Amino acid sequence: MKLLVCGGAGFIGSNFIHYFLSAHPDDQLVNFDKLTYAGNLENLKEVADNSRYAFVQGDITDLEHLKKVITEHHITHLINFAAETHVDRSIHGGAKEFVLTNTLGVQMLLDAVRATGVEKFVNVSTDEVYGALTLDSLEKFNEHTPIMPNMPYAAAKAGGDLMCNAYYKCHKVPVIVTHCSNNYGPYQFPEKVIPFFVFKLLKGEKVPVYGDGLNVRDWIHAKDHSRALDLLLQHGLPGEVYNIGVDNERSNMEITKMILEIMGFGEDRIEYVTDRPGHDRRYAIDASKILKLGWKIEYTKEKFRQGLTETIEWYKNNEVWVKNLLQKIENEMNSFQKDLNRSQATMPPENK
Ligand SMILES: NC(=O)c1ccc[n+]([C@@H]2O[C@H](COP(=O)([O-])OP(=O)(O)OC[C@H]3O[C@@H](n4cnc5c(N)ncnc54)[C@H](O)[C@@H]3O)[C@@H](O)[C@H]2O)c1
């Protein structure tokens, strides 16, 4: 396989690249990434000199560049992680970049796949396109749940997903769409809840929790997500949608208390902040379709505490990675805060 990984310098993309290179010693990959504020080549410094890895800086909305890279590197498969991913930015900072990358960018990828004859394209999407479930139901999102996004990030992702469906139906482009739940693990940009809280606590600050903290998400380790995507690259059926989740529903408050406890802090470190507009109450995934395909989960619900502890340890032990990011984050957060014209000096703590 000669794989083009779009958006490989971000959180899940870099976890996937590390996993893929070690799981497939005979395969090669090219990482195509625009390097927005969320892209970080430090995530990949251990593989930078690997002869089976190459990096190309590029934008997925640039069709000609995509076609050139696909042709020059004899790409057979493509996986797309490239996206604008921060929900709060899409609400408060303007949604244009979200539509450009998450919808138009996916359409350009579909055009590139169609023009070059790539054998399979996996478009990584999110459970947020389905909208919200209620706290008191046992309902879960399955692949037939209607798409009903409640915030601009998710609406732009849904636009890309619908394009995939249309290109499969009209042009037989061999595309698969995935809807995964909240990820955790190493290399996550600290505007998202777990690294955000860890960094705040390490700096001696309080952690801000939205509203009543009862919003529920299904947390999956990025390694399990990577294994699921790998399985789909090998055995997934073009034209199909696959939901990915590990049945690990946790409220934001539960996550917060677990982080505090693992790091040895008390609940006095919690600070309640005003809820975000359109904050979906609960997401839950029915993953039976991909489980039937043979996906094996390592970090099950029972192993969540272990996965979270390892993740926190990773941030604590990778001081250089953290240090190098701090200035970048400070600049990013300052400019984002300015855009928001907010008096509050905290970034909102929602994942995704
Ligand atoms: N983080 C989660 O919990 C989660 C859960 C489910 C699905 N997803 C999806 O997984 C994918 C990856 O998420 P993430 O959290 O790793 O994101 P991220 O924000 O950490 O990384 C996104 C990457 O895409 C790159 N990028 C952005 N715009 C680009 C463009 N126009 N062209 C090329 N590269 C571009 C960035 O430089 C960055 O490296 C996204 O599509 C997201 O919707 C994320």
The ligand as a Gaussian input file, in Angstrom:
#p B3LYP/6-31G(d) Opt

LIG

0 1
 N      -10.327000      14.745000      18.101000
 C      -11.386000      13.952000      18.201000
 O      -11.796000      13.594000      19.307000
 C      -12.116000      13.476000      16.957000
 C      -13.159000      12.561000      17.087000
 C      -13.814000      12.084000      15.931000
 C      -13.407000      12.516000      14.694000
 N      -12.391000      13.409000      14.581000
 C      -11.971000      13.803000      13.239000
 O      -10.641000      13.303000      13.062000
 C       -9.902000      14.183000      12.231000
 C       -8.622000      14.578000      12.936000
 O       -8.940000      15.237000      14.159000
 P       -7.792000      15.805000      15.108000
 O       -8.380000      15.960000      16.448000
 O       -6.565000      14.978000      14.932000
 O       -7.558000      17.233000      14.462000
 P       -6.385000      18.263000      14.660000
 O       -7.017000      19.608000      14.700000
 O       -5.486000      17.860000      15.780000
 O       -5.538000      18.109000      13.315000
 C       -5.998000      18.536000      12.065000
 C       -4.820000      18.482000      11.090000
 O       -5.324000      18.870000       9.797000
 C       -4.423000      19.809000       9.225000
 N       -5.199000      20.643000       8.291000
 C       -6.187000      21.530000       8.605000
 N       -6.676000      22.095000       7.482000
 C       -6.002000      21.531000       6.452000
 C       -6.064000      21.690000       5.036000
 N       -6.923000      22.541000       4.476000
 N       -5.249000      20.951000       4.266000
 C       -4.362000      20.080000       4.825000
 N       -4.232000      19.914000       6.159000
 C       -5.046000      20.618000       6.960000
 C       -3.857000      20.569000      10.412000
 O       -2.628000      21.215000      10.084000
 C       -3.695000      19.462000      11.440000
 O       -2.452000      18.819000      11.297000
 C      -10.832000      15.370000      11.939000
 O      -11.386000      15.179000      10.673000
 C      -11.892000      15.297000      13.010000
 O      -13.121000      15.802000      12.538000
 C      -11.732000      13.901000      15.689000

